[in-house]
């Protein structure tokens, strides 16, 4: 089963410069971005069958990932805009 990762750089290639600027200059953003990447990787491991988690718990993780990604995207667009 192919499981697709959703790294920030892949989802926001047009915001590459803002992503780099925030990752290197904003500790809070960098921590959130790392949390997002870790969460995305965990979800992929679960979906690939390498880690077991109940469906309802997986849904909560996916909702958390979306929420975190929305926060990060908003901050990226503020810096880029």
C-alpha positions, 0 to 999 in steps of 0.5 A: 500500500502506497502512503503519501507523506504531506511535508510542508515543503511539498504542500507549499512549494511557493512558500519555500523562502518563508518556510526557511525563514520561519524555520530558522528564525522563529523557534515556536514555528520551527517547533510546530513544523517539527511536530507537524512533520512527526505527526505526518510520519506517524500517520503514514506509518499507521496507514502503512500498517507499520504501527497499530492504532484504533480508527477513532484515534487515527482520525483524531491524529488526522484532525490534529494534523489538519489543524496544525497545518492550517496554523502553519499555513497561515503563518507562512502566508503572513510572512510571504505576503 
